[in-house]
Amino acid sequence: MKVVLYGATGNSGQRILQELTSRGHQVTAVARDTSKLPSTVTAVKDDLSSVDAIASIIAGADVVVSAYAPPQDNTDAILGVTEREIAAVKKAGKARLIVVGGAGLLEVAPGVTLIASGYLPQAYLPIATSHEKALGILKASDINWTYFSPAGYFEPGERTGKFRLGTTNLIANEKGESRISFEDYAIALVDEIETPAHEHGQLSIGY
């Protein structure tokens, strides 16, 4: 499939790029600094600031993956980015948009998100709240979107292929730990590209 990956040099982006290319997909890797990208992929420089620029980059793509991470001092930057991605998808055609999301908006009990539970550390509240707003923007759109939340701890690790999936719920083990490696998250994301099961909806993952 033709896939455009934004944020291809980031923590999750690097692993998603590796997973996509290892499975033979035709990938356009987009980043602000393309010097960090492998020479084996089509690399494009863009900062998600222009709808027209995004639309021209994603023209002809089957899927657009956004692994964009906003600056820590301006987490709401993800809102404008999400709006521009939606507008670009509509302008470019029929691509599906998959967003690498946040865990804070997942439910830890029926109707109670991690943000609302009070258990989320204060330092993570700004980015979690921004992600929650970004999800609202996606839900209000008429494009084909999927919002894929990682587990509470999203970190470098191994590619095990063993994980559990959910939708709007935070997935934790019997000890109450919610974790997933970037590598296993990438497997699940590319699985979702190849076999869509959560179009116009949410997806969550954990061990």
C-alpha distance (Angstrom), angle and dihedral (degrees) to the residues before:
residue distance angle dihedral
M1 . . .
K2 3.78 . .
V3 3.80 107.6 .
V4 3.80 129.5 179.0
L5 3.80 112.6 -157.7
Y6 3.80 118.9 -162.1
G7 3.81 117.2 -163.6
A8 3.80 90.2 27.6
T9 3.82 94.3 160.4
G10 3.82 96.1 52.6
N11 3.80 128.6 99.2
S12 3.80 96.6 -89.3
G13 3.82 93.7 25.6
Q14 3.81 93.9 62.2
R15 3.81 91.7 53.0
I16 3.82 93.4 44.0
L17 3.81 89.2 51.4
Q18 3.79 90.9 50.8
E19 3.82 92.2 48.1
L20 3.81 93.2 48.1
T21 3.80 94.9 48.7
S22 3.82 93.4 44.1
R23 3.81 88.4 57.1
G24 3.79 92.7 50.4
H25 3.80 101.4 -107.8
Q26 3.80 119.9 152.4
V27 3.80 102.4 -114.3
T28 3.78 132.1 -168.4
A29 3.81 105.7 -164.7
V30 3.81 114.3 -154.0
A31 3.81 125.5 -165.5
R32 3.80 141.1 146.2
D33 3.83 88.5 -116.3
T34 3.80 111.3 37.0
S35 3.83 93.1 -179.8
K36 3.81 87.8 84.0
L37 3.81 92.9 58.5
P38 3.82 123.7 95.6
S39 3.82 115.6 -102.6
T40 3.80 89.7 -126.9
V41 3.82 93.8 74.9
T42 3.78 134.3 63.5
A43 3.79 103.5 -100.9
V44 3.81 124.8 -160.3
K45 3.79 128.5 -178.2
D46 3.81 116.2 -134.2
D47 3.81 137.7 138.9
L48 3.83 100.3 -157.3
S49 3.80 91.9 -113.2
S50 3.83 98.1 121.2
V51 3.80 128.7 54.8
D52 3.81 90.9 -156.3
A53 3.81 92.6 51.7
I54 3.81 92.4 48.4
A55 3.82 91.4 46.6
S56 3.81 92.3 52.5
I57 3.83 91.8 48.7
I58 3.82 94.4 49.0
A59 3.82 96.5 41.7
G60 3.80 108.3 130.3
A61 3.81 94.7 12.2
D62 3.80 121.2 136.1
V63 3.79 93.8 -155.6
V64 3.81 135.7 17.9
V65 3.80 116.1 -158.3
S66 3.80 116.7 -162.5
A67 3.81 113.4 -158.7
Y68 3.80 89.8 162.1
A69 3.80 116.0 151.2
P70 3.82 117.2 -161.9
P71 3.83 122.7 -136.3
Q72 3.81 112.2 -84.4
D73 3.80 91.0 -124.0
N74 3.81 92.8 51.4
T75 3.80 109.1 32.3
D76 3.82 91.5 160.1
A77 3.83 87.4 70.5
I78 3.81 83.9 89.2
L79 3.81 89.5 69.2
G80 3.81 94.9 63.0
V81 3.79 90.0 41.3
T82 3.82 90.9 53.2
E83 3.81 91.4 48.8
R84 3.82 91.5 49.5
E85 3.82 92.1 47.1
I86 3.81 90.7 52.3
A87 3.81 92.0 47.7
A88 3.82 90.9 47.8
V89 3.81 92.9 49.5
K90 3.81 89.7 52.6
K91 3.79 91.6 47.1
A92 3.81 95.0 46.5
G93 3.78 98.0 47.1
K94 3.75 134.4 -107.1
A95 3.81 107.1 -16.8
R96 3.79 119.5 145.6
L97 3.83 115.3 -124.7
I98 3.81 118.9 -142.4
V99 3.80 115.4 -173.3
V100 3.79 124.8 -157.9
G101 3.78 96.6 -135.1
G102 3.78 141.9 -175.9
A103 3.79 133.6 -92.0
G104 3.82 98.9 -138.6
L105 3.80 94.0 83.6
L106 3.82 93.7 54.1
E107 3.80 119.4 106.5
V108 3.80 119.7 -106.0
A109 3.82 90.0 -178.4
P110 3.82 130.9 8.9
G111 3.81 106.5 -61.3
V112 3.83 93.6 -5.3
T113 3.81 118.0 107.4
L114 3.79 124.4 -157.2
I115 3.82 87.4 -110.5
A116 3.81 91.9 53.6
S117 3.81 93.7 43.2
G118 3.79 93.7 71.2
Y119 3.82 91.6 -130.2
L120 3.79 95.5 103.9
P121 3.83 110.6 101.1
Q122 3.82 112.8 -110.7
A123 3.81 92.3 -117.7
Y124 3.81 91.0 63.5
L125 3.80 97.3 47.7
P126 3.84 97.9 89.5
I127 3.82 95.4 52.9
A128 3.82 92.1 40.0
T129 3.81 92.0 51.5
S130 3.81 91.6 46.8
H131 3.81 90.2 51.7
E132 3.80 90.1 50.1
K133 3.81 89.9 54.3
A134 3.83 91.0 46.2
L135 3.80 89.8 54.2
G136 3.80 88.4 53.1
I137 3.82 89.5 54.9
L138 3.82 90.7 51.5
K139 3.81 92.2 47.9
A140 3.82 90.4 53.1
S141 3.82 92.3 51.7
D142 3.80 127.6 89.7
I143 3.82 97.1 -139.3
N144 3.81 125.5 104.3
W145 3.82 102.2 -94.2
T146 3.79 137.4 167.8
Y147 3.79 122.5 -168.2
F148 3.80 110.5 -155.5
S149 3.82 115.4 -164.6
P150 3.80 120.6 -164.2
A151 3.79 124.1 -144.4
G152 3.81 121.7 -83.7
Y153 3.80 91.6 -90.5
F154 3.81 110.4 45.0
E155 3.78 108.1 -178.7
P156 3.82 147.9 143.1
G157 3.78 112.3 -75.5
E158 3.75 143.9 119.3
R159 3.78 133.7 -37.6
T160 3.81 98.7 -121.4
G161 3.80 101.8 151.4
K162 3.81 88.3 -141.2
F163 3.79 114.2 115.5
R164 3.79 142.7 116.4
L165 3.78 127.2 -116.7
G166 3.79 131.9 -148.1
T167 3.78 137.8 161.3
T168 3.81 118.2 -129.8
N169 3.83 96.7 -5.5
L170 3.81 128.9 95.9
I171 3.81 107.3 -119.7
A172 3.80 114.9 -138.8
N173 3.80 135.2 166.3
E174 3.79 126.9 -116.6
K175 3.82 89.7 -82.4
G176 3.78 91.0 55.7
E177 3.82 93.1 -108.2
S178 3.79 116.7 142.3
R179 3.81 111.0 -159.1
I180 3.80 141.7 148.1
S181 3.79 132.9 169.4
F182 3.79 121.5 -124.9
E183 3.80 86.5 -121.8
D184 3.82 96.3 56.1
Y185 3.81 91.6 41.7
A186 3.82 87.5 56.3
I187 3.82 90.9 53.2
A188 3.80 91.7 53.3
L189 3.80 93.0 45.7
V190 3.81 93.5 52.3
D191 3.83 89.4 44.4
E192 3.81 87.2 56.3
I193 3.82 90.4 50.4
E194 3.80 91.9 51.2
T195 3.81 96.4 40.7
P196 3.82 109.7 24.5
A197 3.80 112.1 -148.5
H198 3.81 103.1 148.3
E199 3.81 106.1 47.0
H200 3.83 113.9 156.6
G201 3.79 88.6 11.2
Q202 3.76 152.6 70.1
L203 3.77 132.4 -76.4
S204 3.82 129.0 -169.4
I205 3.80 133.9 -173.9
G206 3.80 141.6 -165.7
Y207 3.78 143.3 141.6
